Amino acid sequence: DVLIVDADISELRATDAAARFLCQLKLPEGWRWWKNLQTNEAIGDAAKSQSFYPLAVATDPRSGKGVALVITPTTPCVFSAGASRKEGLFIEARVGFSPLTRPASKVHLQFAVYPIDGAWGMRAALKKYYSLVPAAFERRALGEGLWLFFGDSAKLPNLGDFAYHEWGHTGEPDKEVIQREKDHGLGIYPYVIVGQREVKYLDHIRGEEQPKKNIKRLSQEDNAEHVYFGVHYTTAEAMEVLTNATLKNTSGVALSNFVEVITNSMLIGADGDVITMPREVPWGGKTLTFPLNPNPFLHGDKTQANIGSLVLDDSRNALKFSYDGIYVDSLWRWGVFFNYRQEHFAATRIGLTYGDDGRPALDNALEHLTFLDELGKMLHQNGRKLFGNGIRPGRFWHAQKLDVSGSEMGSGSIESFAFNRAAVAHKPYLILSHNMGKKGEAWDRTLLAKCFLFGFYGSGDAPFYATPEYQRIRPVYEAYLPLQREMNRLGWEPITAATTSDDILVERFGDADVIYFSLYDPSSKRHDARLQLDTARLPQHGKQLTVHDAFSGKELKFTTKKKMIEVSGISLNADAVGAIKLEAISTKGSKAR
């Protein structure tokens, strides 16, 4: 019941061009459009769209019907998805053409159209979406636990809580460290960054003399940095900084290699100048940062003459050691640029999009996918895994290339958490907040409550675990982590088949005889909840059931009505979190109790 539409588009004049390519479906009156995992709205005259989920979803509350138009994971692109009375339901790909691409002036896109269960909207659409290309959502990394951000594992009071260690280098590791961390089930992932290089420890950067209003702190994504916005370096000015760099400015990297790699991989903006970002950072002082195209197939005059091939080579060398995989940093931050550098067009494996002026350009976020493809193939052939940072709204495609996804964030909204879970499906998702222990105990508890709802592992910086602030919330970790591990081993399911009282949020984990439901009240006003379960949509249908509070183990009563059961008296803790365990105790066709 899925219609696959393969579209091969050629620009016959063989000139630079741009196109909006739409897959559209007219709908009767009364249908509703799904903006995200949680919300839907009536389809009106004005077109409304979103650009995070590559799915356009609409449902009819009267008939229970629904439909999804999607771009499949095989052809990632810049997109938007939406609906209006005039255009109907639509999903749009924004593509560019150039005679410089290979093949020249051609684009391939793959769409899919399929019916869905209208009761579950975007969730039902995602359930079927995952089955279109199962390999994109296959779970390889089986570790369950927190993210150690650099740090010395020997100093942790809770080493057993961790599963993934972001390691500082790709060189030979300390054998004692390796053994200790393997004994505790902690995987080590050496750090690489492919989207930028920077000239560090400069005496001066343009913009530092400007008023404070021109300085923006980005601690949520970059662990306390200042960026000078509205500051422009011409290509000549940026190249002067680069070519005058000393070993002090490169942290010891050979100058000839450093300059050549940046020169070959740097991006060109719509104004024709190289793209730069002047900023102040703890690890380099005053820096001029060059965002780079990570595509390893960029032309270079020497071996490793682009940043992608250089980092792939570093990663290949790391495979000589007992590492569990590679950690790639900043997939969000360095993908936010459009690159108009035409000599890069021939290397693209994803294709072009276009800028506001209609000129074809490379989306640097999509170019990261090519690097992740090549690194992933290398790692998987050697039994290793790929861990990436920056999976957040706007990076849906990237989660499918990774085995472990994460993001450095401050707190995050429920909507962003829901997107992150939808992007990774069953795969592990980790959160690193540099604010843990700094904004008060209530703040920490709220973050961990949202993490529990979606099965995420919420972590702080390594020094946080040696503080009194950690000790105050240690009981929260001790309560949540064992359950999270059990839930995640069963796997998140987009269709919960559950509704709750009073707008309490619920997520489901498991698709067999044991299912967990996590609950969270964002208002923190309620101490208990009721849960209605549509057993016809659950694998335990027709079996004898038991329901227990997942935290206390207390058996809970439930009532049966037609194909529904209602569980009442579900306790929510002081942080408005609860969980139940639904279990079939007989595989024979006995009626539900």
Salt bridges, closest charged atoms under 4 A:
ASP1 OD2 - LYS128 NZ 2.79
ASP6 OD1 - HIS108 NE2 3.29
ASP8 OD1 - HIS108 ND1 2.88
GLU11 OE2 - ARG13 NE 2.90
GLU29 OE1 - ARG85 NE 3.38
GLU41 OE2 - LYS48 NZ 2.88
ASP45 OD1 - ARG85 NH1 2.86
ASP60 OD1 - ARG62 NE 2.82
GLU92 OE1 - ARG20 NH2 2.83
GLU92 OE2 - ARG94 NH1 3.25
ASP117 OD2 - ARG537 NH2 2.65
GLU138 OE1 - ARG140 NH2 3.87
GLU144 OE2 - ARG139 NH2 2.77
ASP152 OD1 - ARG180 NH2 3.66
GLU181 OE1 - HIS165 ND1 2.88
GLU198 OE1 - ARG279 NH2 2.86
GLU208 OE2 - HIS204 ND1 2.35
GLU208 OE1 - LYS286 NZ 2.60
GLU221 OE1 - ARG333 NH2 3.64
GLU221 OE2 - ARG392 NH1 3.28
ASP222 OD2 - ARG333 NH1 2.49
GLU225 OE1 - ARG279 NH1 2.47
GLU225 OE2 - ARG333 NH1 3.15
GLU237 OE1 - ARG206 NH1 2.93
ASP271 OD2 - HIS232 NE2 3.77
ASP273 OD2 - HIS232 NE2 2.86
ASP301 OD1 - HIS299 NE2 3.49
ASP313 OD1 - ARG316 NH1 3.39
ASP324 OD1 - LYS182 NZ 3.69
GLU343 OE2 - ARG341 NE 3.17
ASP357 OD2 - ARG359 NH1 3.05
ASP373 OD1 - LYS401 NZ 3.14
GLU374 OE2 - LYS377 NZ 3.00
ASP403 OD1 - ARG140 NH1 3.27
ASP403 OD2 - HIS380 NE2 2.77
GLU408 OE1 - HIS434 NE2 2.45
GLU441 OE2 - ARG445 NE 2.99
ASP461 OD1 - HIS434 ND1 2.70
GLU469 OE2 - ARG472 NH2 3.44
GLU478 OE2 - ARG474 NE 3.39
GLU493 OE1 - LYS127 NZ 2.62
GLU493 OE2 - HIS426 NE2 3.46
ASP502 OD2 - ARG526 NE 3.44
GLU507 OE2 - ARG123 NH2 2.76
ASP511 OD1 - ARG508 NH2 2.64
ASP513 OD1 - LYS543 NZ 2.76
ASP521 OD1 - ARG526 NH1 3.15
ASP534 OD2 - ARG537 NH1 2.34
GLU555 OE2 - ARG593 NH2 2.87
GLU566 OE2 - ARG530 NE 3.80
ASP575 OD2 - ARG445 NH1 2.79
